[in-house]
Amino acid sequence: MNSEAIRTFILLSKLKNFTRTAEQLYVAQSTVTNRIAELEAETGKKLFVRERGGVELTEEGALFLSYAQRISDLEESFIREVNAASRYERTLRVGTINAVYESGLYPLLRDFFARERDAALKVVLGHSADLLRMLQDGMLDVAFSYLPLKKAGYACRTFSTDRLVLAVAPSRNEFKGGIRKEQLAACEYLMCNFAFGEAGEYVRSLFPPRHAFRFEIDNSGKLLQYLADGQGYSFVPYKMAEGEIAAGRLEVVKTLGFSAPALVCHCSYKKGNALAETLLAGAAQT
């Protein structure tokens, strides 16, 4: 498939308008139309349907979008790697969830970067499932995630363990003696929409099905500021919130009759990747 057509499809799926898409790409509108027609001919499916004021993805188009984004990402990754290879002898691409990066991964990456002078280091922050997919697509060399990768040809080991705590600003805490499960749903709970694996499923199970949260965010590091400002309650990794707790900006609410399972970070990489093993050897020494 033509890469220009792929990029045009992705942009049109966001803007939902042929004219605006053509303007952003600095091409004629007929060029956008022709590129989409070529993709529809190749896939044998209608990718867009015209709606009032623009277009919308068809069911097949929505399915194709996930593949188109991966194709585009792989192409960009390849170009970056080719350029990097001309300057550096080795490159290590690390993907990590934000909570693990902020809870202890940084020193490991810092020391690796300082020690391996002939190696380039690329760090990507993302969600567990996305990082594991990028690892299997060859876009990452090592992934730190809350989900294990159980697949032949890949090594997966425990990198760190943590615990979830229910955090709140001291001035907002209405449960100094502890909180029961049935009281949680009535709180102003700030939902962090990221995968904790087993722990995340447990937290979601504490609320009624399809519970409507007034606030949601997908980055745990950004959640702490809302909590410290007294906006509500939320379960967070203890190591990530430890500094705020020690400073008195957050405190832990004791849970009565329930508790979240351990929070386990897994490190996955393709077997035989010497640079990934060099990075992890540093973890064993700390």
Number of C-alpha atoms within 10 A of each C-alpha: 11 10 12 13 20 20 17 21 25 19 18 23 20 11 15 20 17 20 17 15 22 19 12 11 15 10 12 13 15 12 16 22 16 12 18 20 17 15 18 15 12 10 14 10 15 16 24 22 12 12 11 6 7 15 17 19 20 15 13 14 20 15 12 17 17 11 12 20 15 15 17 16 15 16 14 12 15 14 12 11 16 10 11 15 14 9 11 13 11 16 17 19 19 22 28 24 26 23 24 25 19 16 18 13 18 12 15 17 20 11 13 20 16 10 10 14 11 13 19 16 15 13 15 14 18 19 22 25 18 14 25 25 15 19 22 17 14 15 22 22 22 31 34 30 30 29 22 21 21 10 11 8 10 16 17 20 13 14 18 17 14 17 16 23 20 20 26 28 24 19 12 16 18 12 13 11 10 13 17 13 14 10 9 15 15 9 12 14 20 19 22 21 15 20 17 24 17 15 19 19 13 14 17 14 10 15 16 9 8 7 10 11 13 9 13 14 13 15 17 22 19 12 18 21 15 15 23 22 15 16 18 19 23 25 21 22 23 20 19 21 23 14 12 19 19 10 9 12 20 26 24 22 22 17 17 11 9 11 16 18 15 14 19 21 25 19 22 27 23 21 14 11 14 11 18 20 15 12 19 17 13 14 17 8 7 7
